[in-house]
C-alpha cells in the first residue's frame, strides 16, 4: 500500500514538473519572435505541438491552459507583453484567436496516434497547427474588420515557417514520443 502511495505521489510530482517546465518553454518560445503586424512570428506553435506529442493531450491541455491563465492574470508570458500590455487586455488583442487555437492544436497533436508512417504524421500535425490559424483568422477578422486583408496579415506570412516546424517535428516524432515514458 505504501508503495502505491509513493508511486502516485511521484507521478503527480512528475506531471507538475512537466507542466511547470512546459509553461516556461512556452514563455521562452513566445519571447523568441520576429516582429510582424498585427501578429508576431514565434516558436510557440512548435512548443505547443511538441508538448502534445511528448506528453499527450491531457498534460498538453493542462500546460497550455495554465500558460494562458498566467497571461490572463497579468504575468508577462505572452509574446509582446509587457511592452504592449499584460493580462486580459493583452489577451483579448489580435493574438487571442491564435492563443485559444493552441488548446485545439495541443489536443489533436496529443490525441492522434502518431505511431504511423511519416506521411500520416505530417498530415496530422498540419491539421493540428491549422486549427491555430483557423481560430486566429476568425478572431483577427472580427477584431480588425473583414474589410482588411486578414489572410495576408494573419496567415500567409507564417506558412513557410510553420511548414519547417512541422517537418522537423514529423522527423523527430518517434524520438519525442519516448518522453511519455518519463511520466
N, C-alpha and C positions, 0 to 999 in steps of 0.2 A: 504494500500500500504506500509506504514511504517513497519507494522508487517511482511510482506513478505520479505522486505529487511533485517530486523533483524533476521528472521529465516534462510535465506540463508547465511548470514554472520556467524551466529552461526554454521551452518552445515559445512561451509568451514573451520572455525577455528577448529572444532572437527576433521575433516579429516586431517588437517595439524598436529594436535596433535598426532593422531593415527600414521601417517607416521613418525613423528619425534621420538616418543617413540618406534615404530616398528624398526627403524634403530638402535636405542640404544640397543634394545633387541637382534637384530641380531649380533651386535658388541660384546655384552657381551657373547652371546652363542658361538661366534667364539673363544673367548679367553678361554672358559672352554673346554679344549681339553685333549685328550690322544694322545701323540705323536706317530704317525706311519709314515712310509716312503712309498711312497712319499706324501701321503695324510693323514692329521691328522684326528682323530675322534673328532667331536664336537657335540654340541647340536643344530647346525644351522638348520638341517632338521626338527627338532621338531618345532622350531620357525617359519620356512617357512610354514609348514603345518598349524600351529596354526593361523598364520596371514590370510591365505586363508580361513580357516573355520570360523574364528571370524568376519572378515570384508569383505569377498567376494573377487572376483578375481580382481576387478578394483583397490581397495585400496591396496590389496596384491601386485599386479604387480607394482603399484606406489612405494610402500615401498621397495620392493626388488630392483627395478631399481635405486632408489636413493641410496640405500646401495651400490650397485655395482659402481655407479658413484662416490660416496665418496671414495671408494677404488681405483678406476682408477685415480682419480685426486691426490692421494697421502695421503689421510687421513688413518692412520693405523687401519682400521676396520677389515681387514681380519685376519685369524687365526694365521699365522706365520709372520705377519707384526708388527712391523718394523724389527724384527731380521733377516728375510730372504728377506728383500726388501719391497718397497712400490710402489704404483702407477701401471702404465701399465706393468712395468717389472714383478712385482709380479703377477698381474692379468693373464698374459699370461703364467704363470708357470703351474705346474702339476695340480693345482686345478681349472683351468679356466673352464673346461667342467662341473664340479660339480656346480660351481658358476652360469654358464649360465643355468644349469638344475634347479636351484632354481626358475627361471622365469616360466618354464613349470609346475613345481610342485605346486607353489602358484596359478597359473591359474586354474589347474584342481581341486585342493583342494577347491578353492572358487567357481568354476563354477558348479561342480557336485551338485546335490540335495542330501544333506546329512541328510535328514529327513526320511530316510528309516529305515529298520531294521538294526541291528548291524552288521550282516554278510555283507550286501551290503556296509555299511560304511567302513568296514575293507578292502574290495576288492578295493573300490575307492581310499582309502588312500594308499594302496600298489601300485596301478597303478601310483598315483601321485608321490610317492617317487621313483618309478622305473625310472621315466624319468630323475631324477637327476643322477642316476647311469649309464643310457644309454649314456647321454651326457658326463659324466665323463670318462666312459670306452673308448669311441672312441677318446676323446681328449688325454687321457693319452697314449693310444696306438700310436697315431700319434706323440706324443711328445717324448716318450722314446723308441719307436720302438716295433713293433709287435712280435719280437723275445723274448721279456721279458714276464714273466707270469703276464700279465695285470690283469686278473681276480683275481689272488691271491693277487696282490698288491693293486688294486683299488676298489674291490667289496666285496669279501668274508670276510675280517676282520670286516666289518661293518654290516653284515646282522643280527646278533643276536641283536645288539644294536638298529638297525632300527626296527626290529620286536617289541621290547619292547616299543619304542617310538610310533609306530603306534597303538599298542594295547592300550596304555594309552590314546592317542588321540581319539581312537574309543570309549572308555568308557566315555570320557569327552565331546564328540561332542555335545550332547544335551544341555549341560550347556554352552559350548563355543559359540554356535550359538546365544545365547541370547545377546552376546556382540554387535551384529549388531544393536540392538535397541539403542545403545549409539549414533549412528550416525543417 
